[in-house]
Amino acid sequence: MNFEKLKEEALKLDIHEREMLVTDLIDSIHQNEEVFELDDAWKEEIERRTADIENNKACWLSEEEFWGKINENIKCLKKS
């Protein structure tokens, strides 16, 4: 399976399944730190963002939701 097909299938998962998948993928990277080493600042940022999501201080957005919010902000800025 190529990357695009895998991504397409992953995006069909519901939000909670995608969150679990992302967590598992990040964990697999951490288990192979000799292959891909994050500096301490990035590790802390990942932990902070993960905690924010787990404590409902932040939430995942789909790409569509993200760009919708960006466009709303741009429209508000243009009006002021």
N, C-alpha and C positions, 0 to 999 in steps of 0.2 A: 504494500500500500504506500503510495507516495504521500508527501507532506500535505498537499492540497486536499486530497481525499480524506486523510486523517483529520485535518482541521474541519472540513465540511461535516464529517460525522460527529466530531466532538461538539460542534456548535448546535447540533440537534438535541444534545442532552439538556435536561432542565438545569436551572441555575445552581441548585444544590449539588447535582452530579458534577457540573463543571467546576464548582468550587473544590470538591473533593479531588477531582482530577488534577487541578492546578496544585493543590497542596501535595499530592503524591509526586507530581513531577518535580516540584521544588525540593521535596525531601530526597528524591533520587539524586538530584544535583548535589545536595549537601553531603550525601553518602560518598560521592566521588569528588571530593574537593580538590584532589590532585589533578583532576581533569579540568575543572572550572572552579577557580577560587574567587570568592567574593571578598572584597575588603570589609573591614569591620563596620564602616559607615553604612554600606549597603545591607549588611546582615541586620543591623539595628533598624534600618528603615523598613525592611521586609517584616521584621518582628512587630514594629509599631503599627504598620498597615494591617497586618493579620489580626493583631489585637483589636484595632479599631473596628474591623469587620465583625469579629467574634463578639464584641461588646455593643454592637449595633450603633456605633458612632459613625460608621461609614458603610456603604453598600456597593456591591458590584453593579456596574452599568454595562448594558450591551453597547456595542459600537454605535448603534442607532440612537440609543438614549444619550450617550456621550456627546455625539455631534449635535443632537437636538438642543441640549443644554448650552453648548458652545454657541450655536446660532442664535438662541434666545438672548444670551448675554451680549452678543455683537449687536443685535437689533436694539437692545436697551441702550447700549453705548452710543449708537448712531442717533437715537432720539434725544439724548441729553447734550 
